[in-house]
Amino acid sequence: MLELLLLHLFAAASAPWLARWLGRPAFGLLAVVPATGFGWLALKAGAVRDGAVLVEAYPWIAQPRLDLALRLTTLSWVMAMLVCGVGALVLVYCAWYFPAAEHGVARFAGLFVGFAGAMLGLVLSDDLLLLYVFWELTTVFSYLLIGYEATRRPSRRAAMQALLVTTLGGLAMLVGFLILGAHAGSYRWSQIANDLPDGGYLATALALILVGALSKSAIFPFSFWLPAAMAAPTPVSAYLHAAAMVKAGVFLVAQLAPALSQVPGWQPTLLVAGAVTMLTGGVGALRQHDLKLLLAYGTISQLGLLMVVFSVGTRNSALAGVVLMVAHALFKAPLFLVVGIIDRSVGTRDLRELTGLRRRAPALATVTVAATASMAGLPPLAGFVAKEAVLDSLGGGGWLRLGTLAVVVAGSTLTVAYSARFVWGAFSDRDTPEPRPLRRIPAGFLVAPAVLATAGLAVGLLAGSLNALLVPYARAFGVHADDYQLALWHGFTPALGLSAVAVALGLVVFRSGRRRQASGPRWPRLTGGAVYDRAMALLDRFAVEVTGITQRGSLPFYLGVILVVMVAIGATVMLTTVAWTSEFRFWDTPVQLVPATVLVVAAVFAARAQRRLTAVILVGVTGYATAGLFILHGAPDLALTQFLVETLAMVLFVLVLRRLPPRFSERPLLASRRGRITLGVVVGATVAAMSYAAASGPRLPRISAAFPDAAVDFGGGNNVVNVTLVDIRAWDTMGEIAVLVVAATGVASLVYLTGPRPSARARPPRPPRQGEVWLTAGHTVEATLRSPVLEVVTRLLFHIIVLFSLYLLFTGHNTPGGGFAGGLVTALALALRYLAGGRLELNLAAPVDAGLVLGAGLFVAVGTGIAGMALGGEVLQSALLDVHLPVIGDLHLVTSTFFDIGVYLVVVGVGLELLRSLGDEVDRQHERDQRAGQAEHGGT
């Protein structure tokens, strides 16, 4: 089963390339993938008939207990057959549907195959979390497919509507899954079904899961999104309605029914929602002039009927529900495909403009009549077998069962009426002002709908054989002597009589509707679509108001809100939950008082500083004092990193200050200043109290206690800090370097917004020599700005600093250092080169694009993780390599060193990007401003 999913994944990834290479014939080649799945499933028919269950499980993510657990039961086999079989035929149909030069076909091919793979994974999943993953994948794929024509506003709106409704329902369903999994200790449905919680716990989970199922299958009150989704290409609509997306909710209900059908709330929820959906969908179908919309509302009605049937929770109703799912796929898919053929051949789907197709396209009419007859429940087709099974399953019982039976008969009456309306509207001979010409219909265009309609006939004729395949699912609800058996003919039964009544009344309703000639849908003012539109308008207005209040463009305001919330939450938690202790220790050694005093004094003077440069220097002093505390606490790695970060930060601050006034403004006013001082004091006190509470809290076992031994045994290094960064918690480091890349790119994008990025390989001009030059580009700096001492020092120390950074990189596994510290040292070396020789000197020192360095770093880091997995370990797992080299001797190598090299490159790239944007580009902007000012002054 996993191989089938991987095959779909590979096909989806290669489909765009195939479609661009082969054109439309690529759809036929892609159809082989779901056809292969259909063939494999067909070979399992014998095992399914015997009630066998095929299980595959592969460990995936340990912490949330998520496994790649796949399970093939009778129900999932039926749905998987529909997913693969209908999917293969629809792909063949696409080769004829799309014009040769259709834009976006390559993208469509990949999305459609991915959609089929996601739906296949959904119906095969035993793990509920895995099911949710595939559930949301179908949502994403359907969003992209519905919005295929992205230039049309209705397509974009319909796609977004479907995405929002089904995603919100899916999130509610996920919470329900988490509730069940937390109780059972597993997310495998096969295990949860045997260990369900009791009372309100189960009722809450059930309600949340049903919200997801109802929203996915467009059941009341979520029905409004499905008709709008008809903006998708017709092949998508056919697949969406017959075997994917909207069938997912019905499948989930059927999957849960054996275990949950007797839980309070199950039957009334599904019965009421399904009955309302069935009747409103049927009425809506009778009011449509667009054939595609008529079928869409018909699908809504049929989905409501399925929910009503599965709400009963008996063996016979379960059997009827499954055969109805099969019959619905075999008549709804060909009807949608027929609409696509009509649209492509005639140029319209409006039944008021169609006439004479029965005579001009007899083969198409034959296929349509066969599929529509099945939809109406006429013998000897699958729809008749399904309808008889449904009516029989609802017979007997109390008033509730009789009321349900009456509603189903009413729904069947509407089904017959809109089925007749479809055939009449598409193929009857009527007088129209100008009959549209009919293009020739290729024989290949009819293959898919003809095969599906023929399958509907075959299922009806072979109902007894189908019974043997579907009964194992129904047995989960109990076994009785008089259980219903699927067959084409049961004799003259009450179910047959009710079916005949529904057909007769349906024809009467159709003829009555023809005479009225309804002008279109006349829904009540309050509809699901109207409620959705109003809710979205209110949400947009609320977002505008909130944005206007909070996003004021004031950094002090933003920081103030954040700090006030932090104080409120932190103080509340500490006052209500923290058990304070009287033990208090001011220091471990009096020497710590020296850097602590320096830190406090520098912080106070920084807050009172009037000049920006003074404030930056004093803030840097607080950082250096913090590093001193780290040293006294025995943390040289932290101290080294703090020193380097503080130094580089000060350099970058100074570069930025060149574009700012030297002094702070007189604002804020005195009252505002006092408020800020008060907030600062309160925040400081709160943070201090939180630190004290954390340090004096209960002494629970610390996971870091095992780090020293693990660093040596598994990480191959004695420096616990560095091994932790590149091995024990390498995933965190991966995320941190990704954030660094994004931040550096964002800063550069803002700075370079006014013009193109300069080349990193620009060579400085060679003007006449003016005195001794110590740096390659030193002559490009104005004489008044040059510092010979700084140039000499830079020339002497630059290469030594770079070598020192490499030393820190490669020895960091056993001594203080590592890739992060080494990268910072290299960045400082480049900063020194820039400060001494200007921007051209920086480009000569690093003649490479910063983005290339960042990308290389991420590539090396990610590649190290993938390599570990490829070699049979886990992602980012380290390996120890001891080799003997001639001359050099024994070499002890840890593969996490390569990950550290990636970190090193990312940090160097970030430093280079910031120096180029805040240094090089700011210099250019300053020069442009000076030239503009001189030109203006000269002009005046």
Secondary structure by P-SEA (a helix, b strand, c coil): caaaaaaaaaaaaaaaaaaaacccaaaaaaaaaaaaaaaaaaaaaaaaaabbbbbbbbbcccccccccbbbbcaaaaaaaaaaaaaaaaaaaaaaacccccccaaaaaaaaaaaaaaaaaaaaacccaaaaaaaaaaaaaaaaaaaacccccaaaaaaaaaaaaaaaaaaaaaaaaaaaaaaaaccccaaaaaacccccaaaaaaaaaaaaaaaaaacccccaaaaaaaccccaaaaaaaacccccaaaaaaaaaaccccccccaaaaaaaaaaaaaaaaaaaaaaacccaaaaaaaaaaaaaaaaaaaaaaccaaaaaaaaaaaaaaaacaaaaaaaaaaaaaaccccccccccccccccaaaaaaaaaaaaaaacccccaaaaaaaaaaaaaccccaaaaaaaaaaaaaaaaaaaaaaaaaaacbbbbbccbbbbbcccccccaaaaaaaaaaaaaaaaaaaaaaaaccccccccccccbbbbbcccccccaaaaaaaaaaaaaaaaaaaaaaacccccccccccaaaaaaaaaaaaaaaaaaaaaacccccaaaaaaaaaaaaaaaaaaaaaccccccccccccccccaaaaaaaaaaaaaaaaacccaaaaaaaaaaaaaaaaaaaaaaccaaaaaaaaaaaaaaaaaaaaaaccccccccccccaaaaaaaaaaaaaaaaaaaaaaaaaaacccccccccaaaaaaaacccccaaaaaaacccaaaaaaaaaaaaaaaaaaaaaaaacccccccccbbbbbcccccccccccccccccccccaaaaaaaaacaaaaaaaaaaaaaacccccccaaaaaaaaaaaaaaaaacccaaaaaaaccccaaaaaaaaaaaaaaaaaaaaaacccccbbbbbbbbbccccbbbbbcaaaaaaaaaaaaaaaaaaaaaaacaaaaaaaaaaaaaaaaaaaac
